């Protein structure tokens, strides 16, 4: 089999064929995939009938497992989360706002792997927004307002007891466990260099960002809203259409992502792992 990498033709993303991810990969193949991941930010591997063992082995090629707070792993696993929605579920869609996974952590994860098991025949795309491209195209006036600024990240809006997935969230099939620890805050620069490539990009967005250090809310919140509108513009996006037995991995340091609906009346199940921050 020949490894083939086909760019999506959108702002990021590529489709990778010619590999069997149910078998161990050679070090030179892993190196080629890592280079493609850093280049395209999102890689999709179709036609991979992977087990959870395969998913965990693949994840470890790219780093240690990250820490996944607030969502319980599936039974018998420490590092695999089920992203699940029943056909009859009426709770708000999980992860439908732009975000970088767990950006509220002191050392946010490098990447995420998501494997499609039960994929609806319609809807359910995952959208990605290239944050290197967003910064490159940003007007000078907007960039000047965020240059050198530290954003205040927190999980409180989602995972505190009063948050979206907290005590009032009922009828959800995912095993989400809110807690007071979600009230903690962590600071990260709004513009930062990618730790592997050195390329500057925007990091995080409104949702997990609750403020900007040194600004009062009256100034910071309108700026964060304006920034969010810029970060998710159509020209920075890749809309990924899922297939059963497809693995997708993305670089949380380079892209934002969000879930989309449109599949009411259909079950959806994906298994997810997290790649820890990269130390070189």
Rosetta silent file (secondary structure, phi, psi, omega in degrees, C-alpha in Angstrom):
SEQUENCE: XXXXXXXXXXXXXXXXXXXXXXXXXXXXXXXXXXXXXXXXXXXXXXXXXXXXXXXXXXXXXXXXXXXXXXXXXXXXXXXXXXXXXXXXXXXXXXXXXXXXXXXXXXXXXXXXXXXXXXXXXXXXXXXXXXXXXXXXXXXXXXXXXXXXXXXXXXXXXXXXXXXXXXXXXXXXXXXXXXXXXXXXXXXXXXXXXXXXXXXXXXXXXXXXXXXXXXXXXXXXXXXXXXXXXXXXXXXXXXXXXXXXXXXXXXXXXXXXXXXXXXXXXXXXXXXXXXXXXXXX
SCORE:     score description
SCORE:     0.000 S_00000001
   1 L     0.000  143.951 -178.654    0.000    0.000    0.000 S_00000001
   2 L  -110.184  126.243  178.028    1.183    3.521   -0.798 S_00000001
   3 L   -66.589  124.819 -179.756    0.628    6.362    1.632 S_00000001
   4 E  -127.876  132.331 -179.994   -1.366    9.077   -0.120 S_00000001
   5 E  -121.684  116.227 -175.974   -2.236   12.487    1.336 S_00000001
   6 E  -115.025  111.839  178.606   -4.904   14.481   -0.502 S_00000001
   7 E   -59.740  149.989 -177.052   -5.558   18.060    0.706 S_00000001
   8 L   -70.469  -22.748 -172.579   -9.204   18.975    1.268 S_00000001
   9 L    83.530   -1.150  176.079   -9.017   22.070   -0.916 S_00000001
  10 L  -103.891 -163.876 -171.303  -10.415   24.065    2.010 S_00000001
  11 L   -69.260  -17.886  175.825   -8.586   26.134    4.630 S_00000001
  12 L  -164.903  179.827  175.705   -7.057   23.049    6.234 S_00000001
  13 L    96.214  143.418  175.701   -7.528   19.270    6.316 S_00000001
  14 E  -152.743  153.026  178.466   -6.335   16.304    4.261 S_00000001
  15 E  -103.559  130.586 -175.082   -7.465   12.745    3.555 S_00000001
  16 E  -115.534  124.287  177.261   -4.927    9.969    4.164 S_00000001
  17 E  -127.906  170.070  178.377   -5.132    6.583    2.459 S_00000001
  18 L    90.863   13.422  177.992   -2.792    3.638    1.969 S_00000001
  19 L  -126.245  151.199  171.308   -2.433    2.729    5.646 S_00000001
  20 L  -114.937  103.480 -175.062   -3.923    0.012    7.857 S_00000001
  21 L   -80.845    1.595  171.773   -4.256    1.523   11.325 S_00000001
  22 L   -84.160   -1.012  178.839   -5.243   -1.825   12.830 S_00000001
  23 L  -122.902  153.843  177.965   -1.553   -2.750   12.525 S_00000001
  24 L   -60.061  148.845  179.924    1.528   -1.111   14.066 S_00000001
  25 L  -103.578  145.361  176.527    3.135    1.673   12.028 S_00000001
  26 L   -71.147  149.954 -179.573    6.824    1.977   11.196 S_00000001
  27 H   -55.348  -37.923 -179.604    8.663    4.953   12.742 S_00000001
  28 H   -68.214  -30.573  175.949    9.254    6.522    9.329 S_00000001
  29 H   -69.670  -42.765  177.539    5.512    6.335    8.596 S_00000001
  30 H   -60.328  -42.039  178.936    4.700    8.014   11.907 S_00000001
  31 H   -62.196  -39.707  178.267    7.209   10.762   11.077 S_00000001
  32 H   -66.078  -39.956  178.009    5.540   11.297    7.690 S_00000001
  33 H   -66.895  -39.277  179.132    2.123   11.482    9.330 S_00000001
  34 H   -63.022  -42.077  178.039    3.337   13.943   11.923 S_00000001
  35 H   -62.062  -41.313  178.818    4.706   16.204    9.204 S_00000001
  36 H   -66.802  -37.986  178.509    1.378   16.010    7.343 S_00000001
  37 H   -62.902  -44.721  179.123   -0.536   16.734   10.558 S_00000001
  38 H   -67.081  -30.234 -178.928    1.550   19.833   11.240 S_00000001
  39 H   -78.435  -45.800 -173.287    1.093   20.954    7.639 S_00000001
  40 H  -100.905  -14.821  175.364   -2.654   20.308    7.219 S_00000001
  41 L    73.077  -29.014  178.233   -3.737   20.513   10.917 S_00000001
  42 E  -136.093  126.020  176.899   -6.553   17.951   10.385 S_00000001
  43 E  -120.673  135.925  178.032   -6.067   14.442    8.964 S_00000001
  44 E  -118.031  129.952 -178.432   -8.886   12.017    8.053 S_00000001
  45 E  -116.466  100.330 -178.808   -8.230    8.288    7.642 S_00000001
  46 L   -78.900  162.166  171.321  -11.152    6.478    5.946 S_00000001
  47 L    58.063   51.470  178.465  -11.905    2.749    6.006 S_00000001
  48 L  -122.335  102.164 -178.353  -10.186    1.890    9.280 S_00000001
  49 L   -82.646   70.147 -170.400  -12.020   -0.830   11.238 S_00000001
  50 L   -87.544  144.913  169.332  -10.225    0.077   14.445 S_00000001
  51 L   -90.991  173.514  175.299  -10.718   -1.313   17.928 S_00000001
  52 H   -64.655  -32.592  174.083  -10.166    0.773   21.059 S_00000001
  53 H   -61.035  -43.572  178.837   -6.753   -0.905   21.365 S_00000001
  54 H   -62.876  -42.654 -179.385   -5.909    0.316   17.862 S_00000001
  55 H   -62.150  -43.824  179.586   -7.135    3.815   18.702 S_00000001
  56 H   -66.750  -40.740  178.847   -5.005    3.979   21.822 S_00000001
  57 H   -62.399  -44.357  179.582   -1.925    2.641   20.009 S_00000001
  58 H   -61.639  -44.208 -179.514   -2.321    5.220   17.239 S_00000001
  59 H   -56.841  -42.827 -175.303   -2.741    8.051   19.749 S_00000001
  60 H   -69.141  -16.148  173.184    0.477    7.125   21.534 S_00000001
  61 L   -62.060  -24.265 -171.090    2.499    7.550   18.344 S_00000001
  62 L  -110.209    1.636  177.630    1.994   11.301   18.756 S_00000001
  63 L   150.322 -178.292  174.220    2.469   11.751   22.500 S_00000001
  64 L   -71.003  166.815  172.753    1.237   10.717   25.920 S_00000001
  65 E   -72.868  137.711  175.369   -2.470   10.581   26.663 S_00000001
  66 L   -80.449  167.314  177.776   -3.912   13.894   27.753 S_00000001
  67 L   -89.137  120.494 -179.404   -6.020   14.470   30.848 S_00000001
  68 L  -105.356   99.822  179.679   -9.738   14.559   29.996 S_00000001
  69 L   -83.349  157.753  168.118  -11.683   16.275   32.793 S_00000001
  70 L    73.203   -8.403  177.032  -15.463   16.285   33.311 S_00000001
  71 E  -127.230  122.837 -177.238  -16.253   13.376   30.956 S_00000001
  72 L   -72.707  140.898  174.647  -15.989    9.799   32.228 S_00000001
  73 L   -69.595  164.734  178.218  -14.122    7.283   30.055 S_00000001
  74 L   -69.167  155.559 -179.451  -15.944    4.267   28.684 S_00000001
  75 L   -55.724  135.219  177.246  -16.022    1.169   30.933 S_00000001
  76 L    84.716   -0.249 -179.482  -12.743   -0.717   30.960 S_00000001
  77 L  -129.974  149.527  175.753  -10.705    2.173   29.522 S_00000001
  78 L   -99.236  -22.701 -167.707   -8.840    5.092   31.079 S_00000001
  79 L  -124.922    7.620 -178.683   -8.299    7.184   27.972 S_00000001
  80 L  -113.368  125.289  178.569  -11.257    6.592   25.634 S_00000001
  81 E  -109.705  142.364  174.376  -14.354    8.820   25.800 S_00000001
  82 E   -94.100  120.689  170.811  -17.648    8.130   24.031 S_00000001
  83 E   -96.549  102.699 -165.598  -19.061   11.091   22.105 S_00000001
  84 E  -128.715  144.129  171.186  -22.611    9.829   21.895 S_00000001
  85 E  -147.595  125.817  179.674  -26.058   11.082   20.959 S_00000001
  86 L   -76.865  157.814  179.430  -29.212    8.961   20.839 S_00000001
  87 L   -59.880  -32.276 -176.317  -31.726    9.246   18.020 S_00000001
  88 L  -101.188   11.940 -174.951  -34.355   10.568   20.455 S_00000001
  89 L   -73.305  138.293 -178.685  -32.080   12.885   22.457 S_00000001
  90 L  -118.652   -2.524  176.670  -33.320   16.444   22.975 S_00000001
  91 L   -62.923  152.668  178.090  -30.500   17.923   25.105 S_00000001
  92 L   -54.432  147.434 -178.719  -28.549   20.739   23.423 S_00000001
  93 L   -58.049  136.630  178.885  -25.898   19.513   21.000 S_00000001
  94 L   -76.014  133.603  171.647  -22.561   18.767   22.667 S_00000001
  95 L    61.575   41.191 -177.373  -19.597   20.974   21.673 S_00000001
  96 L   -89.184   -1.715  176.758  -21.481   23.072   19.105 S_00000001
  97 L  -104.284  149.894  178.836  -19.495   26.258   19.814 S_00000001
  98 L   -56.193  136.661  177.574  -16.005   26.967   18.496 S_00000001
  99 E  -164.939  162.912  166.131  -13.292   25.834   20.899 S_00000001
 100 L  -109.610  127.994 -170.518   -9.847   24.311   21.312 S_00000001
 101 L   -53.974  127.973  172.147  -10.126   21.213   23.486 S_00000001
 102 L    53.076   38.601 -179.429   -9.477   21.823   27.180 S_00000001
 103 L   -65.892  -12.046  178.577   -7.805   25.216   26.588 S_00000001
 104 L   -80.114   -2.515  177.239   -8.546   26.015   30.242 S_00000001
 105 L   -80.953  157.743  177.014   -5.812   23.592   31.344 S_00000001
 106 L   -63.438  -36.145  177.190   -2.335   24.788   32.305 S_00000001
 107 L  -127.230   83.783 -176.758   -0.941   22.585   29.520 S_00000001
 108 L   -61.491  153.567 -174.888   -3.735   22.162   26.949 S_00000001
 109 L   -66.022  150.138  176.598   -3.584   19.055   24.755 S_00000001
 110 L   -70.275  -40.983 -174.529   -1.660   18.991   21.492 S_00000001
 111 E  -156.393  175.092  179.392   -4.323   17.079   19.630 S_00000001
 112 E  -136.163  140.056  173.249   -7.468   14.990   19.583 S_00000001
 113 E  -114.750  134.097 -177.648   -8.279   11.703   17.834 S_00000001
 114 E  -135.867  124.146 -176.000  -11.917   10.874   17.049 S_00000001
 115 E  -113.328  124.791 -177.073  -13.073    7.595   15.525 S_00000001
 116 E   -82.578  119.445 -179.336  -16.465    7.280   13.845 S_00000001
 117 E  -105.528  -61.313  175.962  -18.422    4.155   14.838 S_00000001
 118 E  -111.390  111.066 -173.808  -22.105    4.949   14.259 S_00000001
 119 L  -115.904  123.112  179.884  -22.405    7.750   11.712 S_00000001
 120 L   -62.679  154.691  179.752  -25.797    9.185   10.695 S_00000001
 121 L   -73.290  -14.762  178.567  -26.662    9.224    6.981 S_00000001
 122 L  -137.186  153.931  171.934  -27.182   12.999    7.123 S_00000001
 123 L    68.093 -170.552  173.779  -25.693   15.919    9.065 S_00000001
 124 L    79.467   16.730  175.785  -23.165   15.769   11.869 S_00000001
 125 L   -60.367  152.125  168.450  -20.217   17.418   10.135 S_00000001
 126 E  -106.205  127.913  179.689  -17.372   18.681   12.306 S_00000001
 127 E  -101.282  140.482  178.426  -16.172   22.142   11.322 S_00000001
 128 E  -121.889  147.808  177.800  -12.594   23.313   11.795 S_00000001
 129 E  -128.282  119.344 -176.236  -11.206   26.858   11.640 S_00000001
 130 E   -73.381  112.066 -174.563   -7.527   27.401   10.793 S_00000001
 131 H   -87.147  -11.734  167.382   -6.170   29.847   13.364 S_00000001
 132 H   -72.379  -46.596  178.693   -2.868   30.415   11.580 S_00000001
 133 H   -62.708  -38.374  179.986   -4.807   31.593    8.538 S_00000001
 134 H   -62.932  -40.611  178.722   -7.092   33.693   10.754 S_00000001
 135 H   -71.316  -41.786 -179.430   -4.129   35.519   12.262 S_00000001
 136 H   -57.702  -37.679 -175.415   -2.356   35.947    8.920 S_00000001
 137 L   -92.281   -2.944 -173.989   -5.430   37.644    7.422 S_00000001
 138 L   -65.092  135.960  175.067   -6.374   39.667   10.499 S_00000001
 139 L   -59.202  143.647 -177.156   -6.622   43.443   10.018 S_00000001
 140 H   -56.879  -37.158 -177.005   -3.741   45.298   11.645 S_00000001
 141 H   -65.331  -40.147  178.590   -6.104   47.313   13.836 S_00000001
 142 H   -70.247  -42.338  179.367   -7.696   44.222   15.358 S_00000001
 143 H   -60.389  -38.952 -179.032   -4.348   42.511   15.847 S_00000001
 144 H   -61.433  -28.892 -178.649   -2.999   45.587   17.652 S_00000001
 145 H   -76.027  -20.064 -178.292   -5.811   45.285   20.199 S_00000001
 146 H  -114.069   -9.693 -178.465   -4.847   41.710   21.142 S_00000001
 147 L   -57.222  127.338  177.752   -1.066   41.721   20.622 S_00000001
 148 L    76.670    1.994 -177.419    0.674   40.695   23.832 S_00000001
 149 L   -85.876  145.518  174.717   -2.622   40.109   25.661 S_00000001
 150 E  -102.079  127.282  175.917   -3.296   37.156   27.960 S_00000001
 151 E   -89.305  147.552  177.700   -6.724   35.533   27.774 S_00000001
 152 E  -100.860  113.434 -177.471   -8.391   34.135   30.890 S_00000001
 153 E  -100.514  147.048  176.455   -9.656   30.621   30.213 S_00000001
 154 E  -158.581  149.885  176.131  -12.141   28.679   32.353 S_00000001
 155 L   -89.764    4.360 -169.161  -14.397   25.640   32.048 S_00000001
 156 H   -61.524  -36.532 -177.602  -17.128   27.264   34.148 S_00000001
 157 H   -65.145  -25.201  179.505  -19.517   28.034   31.286 S_00000001
 158 H  -103.990  -46.695 -163.365  -19.721   24.374   30.360 S_00000001
 159 H  -115.311    0.646  169.114  -18.745   22.187   33.278 S_00000001
 160 L   -69.774  159.296  178.567  -19.455   24.063   36.515 S_00000001
 161 L   -54.470  -29.086  178.727  -22.635   22.871   38.297 S_00000001
 162 L   -90.745    0.725 -173.764  -24.352   26.011   36.962 S_00000001
 163 L   -82.671 -177.872 -176.403  -22.913   25.548   33.453 S_00000001
 164 L   -56.988  -36.966 -178.377  -24.390   24.228   30.219 S_00000001
 165 L  -106.287   23.708 -176.770  -23.579   20.622   31.144 S_00000001
 166 L   -89.500 -145.892 -169.839  -24.190   21.078   34.863 S_00000001
 167 L   -61.947  -29.285 -177.279  -27.009   20.229   37.240 S_00000001
 168 L   -88.310   -2.122 -178.567  -29.814   21.398   34.930 S_00000001
 169 L   -83.459  111.748 -174.252  -28.577   19.369   31.948 S_00000001
 170 L  -121.037  153.255  172.103  -30.960   16.412   31.667 S_00000001
 171 L    73.336   22.639 -178.633  -31.484   13.507   29.294 S_00000001
 172 L   -95.589  137.157 -177.478  -27.975   13.468   27.858 S_00000001
 173 L   -83.021  -21.739  176.320  -26.426   10.145   26.835 S_00000001
 174 L   -72.896  146.821 -177.408  -22.817   11.298   27.321 S_00000001
 175 L   -91.174   76.420 -179.360  -21.359   10.701   30.773 S_00000001
 176 E   -95.388  135.033 -175.718  -20.522   14.310   31.683 S_00000001
 177 L  -127.358   97.604 -178.037  -19.669   15.049   35.309 S_00000001
 178 L   -71.609  163.511  179.454  -19.664   18.718   36.242 S_00000001
 179 L  -167.595  161.553 -178.830  -17.821   20.008   39.296 S_00000001
 180 H   -64.826  -22.094  178.806  -16.719   23.101   41.201 S_00000001
 181 H   -62.654  -16.833  177.226  -13.159   22.646   39.896 S_00000001
 182 H   -67.582  -13.560 -179.738  -14.478   24.052   36.599 S_00000001
 183 H   -75.968  -12.372 -178.659  -14.453   27.505   38.236 S_00000001
 184 L   -63.670  157.925  179.085  -10.643   27.634   38.080 S_00000001
 185 E  -123.498  157.254  178.838   -8.930   29.970   35.625 S_00000001
 186 E  -147.226  139.695 -178.634   -5.812   29.724   33.481 S_00000001
 187 E  -103.777  136.191  173.773   -4.068   32.358   31.363 S_00000001
 188 E  -140.614  147.808  177.827   -2.742   31.847   27.820 S_00000001
 189 E   -65.306  143.092  176.457   -1.659   34.403   25.197 S_00000001
 190 L   -67.958  -32.401  174.275   -4.231   35.209   22.527 S_00000001
 191 E  -116.406  124.434  179.738   -1.429   35.047   19.956 S_00000001
 192 E  -144.625  157.254  177.667    1.141   32.336   20.461 S_00000001
 193 E   -82.935  137.007  175.273    3.746   30.414   18.489 S_00000001
 194 L   -61.546  131.039 -173.311    2.997   26.788   17.690 S_00000001
 195 L   -66.608  -17.191  178.091    5.350   24.740   19.906 S_00000001
 196 L  -103.415  -41.592 -175.699    6.510   22.524   17.023 S_00000001
 197 L   -95.611  -21.588 -176.392    6.435   24.712   13.932 S_00000001
 198 L    79.521   -2.846 -177.690    6.965   28.117   15.521 S_00000001
 199 L   -75.072  133.040 -179.390    4.214   29.577   13.351 S_00000001
 200 E   -74.875  145.717  176.599    2.092   32.194   15.115 S_00000001
 201 E  -156.373  170.133  173.483   -1.651   31.686   15.425 S_00000001
 202 E   -80.225  145.189  179.667   -4.643   32.618   17.525 S_00000001
 203 L  -127.395  124.409  177.051   -5.297   30.373   20.511 S_00000001
 204 L    76.655  170.291  177.454   -8.695   29.718   22.070 S_00000001
 205 L  -161.157  173.597  179.396  -11.887   31.705   21.727 S_00000001
 206 E   -51.093  139.721 -171.656  -14.996   32.899   23.547 S_00000001
 207 L   126.249  -72.191  170.959  -16.580   29.988   25.339 S_00000001
 208 L   -88.006  -19.851  175.320  -13.570   28.853   27.297 S_00000001
 209 E   -90.184  123.785 -177.226  -12.193   32.418   27.332 S_00000001
 210 E  -110.527   -4.966  179.780  -14.041   34.487   29.942 S_00000001
 211 E  -179.170  179.011  178.320  -11.943   37.640   29.920 S_00000001
 212 E  -127.353  128.628 -177.587   -8.677   39.350   29.035 S_00000001
 213 L   -58.863  132.165  178.096   -6.068   40.141   31.663 S_00000001
 214 L    84.849    2.623  177.083   -5.841   43.849   32.360 S_00000001
 215 L  -121.129  141.585  171.634   -9.199   44.693   30.747 S_00000001
 216 L   -79.047  162.794 -175.037  -12.534   45.161   32.439 S_00000001
 217 H   -60.581  -31.995 -178.548  -15.444   43.159   31.060 S_00000001
 218 H   -62.335  -28.195  177.077  -17.009   46.212   29.425 S_00000001
 219 H   -95.556  -40.264 -172.553  -13.996   46.374   27.110 S_00000001
 220 H   -72.279  -42.849 -173.187  -12.951   42.713   26.967 S_00000001
 221 H   -66.605  -42.808  173.849  -16.253   41.001   26.203 S_00000001
 222 H   -62.064  -35.554  177.733  -17.087   43.021   23.059 S_00000001
 223 H   -65.680  -42.497  178.577  -13.519   42.439   21.866 S_00000001
 224 H   -63.781  -37.708  177.597  -13.824   38.685   22.449 S_00000001
 225 H   -66.162  -43.539  178.092  -17.102   38.641   20.508 S_00000001
 226 H   -62.046  -41.029  179.092  -15.521   40.554   17.626 S_00000001
 227 H   -64.226  -42.435  178.715  -12.577   38.178   17.677 S_00000001
 228 H   -59.331  -43.491  178.965  -14.864   35.138   17.629 S_00000001
 229 H   -60.911  -35.338  178.598  -16.638   36.439   14.526 S_00000001
 230 H   -72.856  -45.448 -173.959  -13.272   36.790   12.827 S_00000001
 231 H   -60.643  -32.856 -175.851  -11.867   33.419   13.916 S_00000001
 232 L   -99.050   15.023 -178.122  -14.772   31.434   12.477 S_00000001
 233 L   -59.126  150.319 -173.146  -15.072   33.184    9.112 S_00000001
 234 H   -57.002  -35.499 -175.641  -15.909   30.915    6.163 S_00000001
 235 H   -71.498  -10.629  178.033  -12.558   31.418    4.448 S_00000001
 236 H  -100.914    3.674 -168.698  -10.719   29.871    7.412 S_00000001
 237 E  -101.309  153.298  165.239  -12.931   26.754    7.620 S_00000001
 238 E  -128.951  124.460  178.055  -12.845   23.103    6.688 S_00000001
 239 E  -101.720  114.627 -175.035  -16.153   21.223    7.016 S_00000001
 240 E   -95.547  123.842  176.215  -15.493   17.545    7.624 S_00000001
 241 L   -95.510  124.717 -175.167  -18.064   14.959    6.511 S_00000001
 242 L   -81.559  153.751  170.901  -17.883   11.762    8.549 S_00000001
 243 L  -132.832  150.888  173.757  -17.922    8.161    7.339 S_00000001
 244 L   -58.681  146.469  179.889  -18.204    4.981    9.411 S_00000001
 245 L    61.237   35.810  175.477  -14.796    3.576   10.380 S_00000001
 246 L  -112.173  132.214  173.137  -13.091    6.914    9.832 S_00000001
 247 E  -102.158  134.907  174.164  -10.427    8.273   12.168 S_00000001
 248 E  -125.229  133.731  173.158   -9.846   12.025   12.343 S_00000001
 249 E  -124.582  140.835  179.238   -7.006   13.681   14.232 S_00000001
 250 E  -136.376  160.686 -176.446   -6.587   17.423   14.647 S_00000001
 251 E   -99.946  105.603 -179.121   -4.099   19.860   16.103 S_00000001
 252 L   -65.608  -14.675  179.723   -5.684   21.837   18.942 S_00000001
 253 L   -84.235  -11.314 -173.489   -2.772   24.281   18.764 S_00000001
 254 L  -121.139  -22.760 -175.860   -3.649   25.258   15.178 S_00000001
 255 E  -132.696  154.646  160.662   -7.430   24.960   14.757 S_00000001
 256 E   -96.794  161.794  175.115  -10.715   25.556   16.507 S_00000001
 257 E  -147.384  162.273  175.946  -13.513   23.066   15.966 S_00000001
 258 E  -155.423  151.668  176.343  -17.231   22.678   16.592 S_00000001
 259 E   -84.618  155.157  172.132  -19.929   20.042   16.172 S_00000001
 260 L  -128.030  156.503 -178.296  -22.950   20.479   13.923 S_00000001
 261 L   -97.592 -136.468  179.674  -26.360   18.819   14.083 S_00000001
 262 L    88.482   14.178 -179.765  -28.871   17.972   11.380 S_00000001
 263 L  -128.027   29.040  176.898  -29.168   14.280   12.237 S_00000001
 264 L   -53.691  139.642 -178.381  -32.167   14.199   14.585 S_00000001
 265 L    90.536    1.545  179.506  -33.735   10.743   14.616 S_00000001
 266 L  -128.351  140.622  172.032  -30.385    8.994   14.147 S_00000001
 267 L   -72.144  151.170  175.055  -27.918    7.555   16.657 S_00000001
 268 E  -143.549  132.426 -179.210  -24.343    8.849   16.557 S_00000001
 269 E  -144.454  126.588  173.623  -21.320    7.350   18.339 S_00000001
 270 E  -134.810  149.792  175.728  -17.639    8.219   18.146 S_00000001
 271 E  -108.514  137.757 -171.018  -14.739    7.270   20.425 S_00000001
 272 E  -127.984  140.919  169.951  -12.218    9.932   21.376 S_00000001
 273 E  -127.322  162.653 -177.657   -8.704   10.107   22.796 S_00000001
 274 E  -123.128  136.455  177.056   -6.567   13.125   23.656 S_00000001
 275 E   -97.362  124.140 -175.546   -2.882   13.721   22.840 S_00000001
 276 L   -66.173  164.151  177.312   -1.045   15.489   25.660 S_00000001
 277 L   -53.196  145.733 -174.674    0.899   18.717   25.235 S_00000001
 278 L   -89.889  131.562 -178.877    4.115   18.307   23.263 S_00000001
 279 L  -109.722    2.041  178.568    7.434   18.672   25.089 S_00000001
 280 L    86.425    0.000    0.000    9.763   18.106   22.164 S_00000001
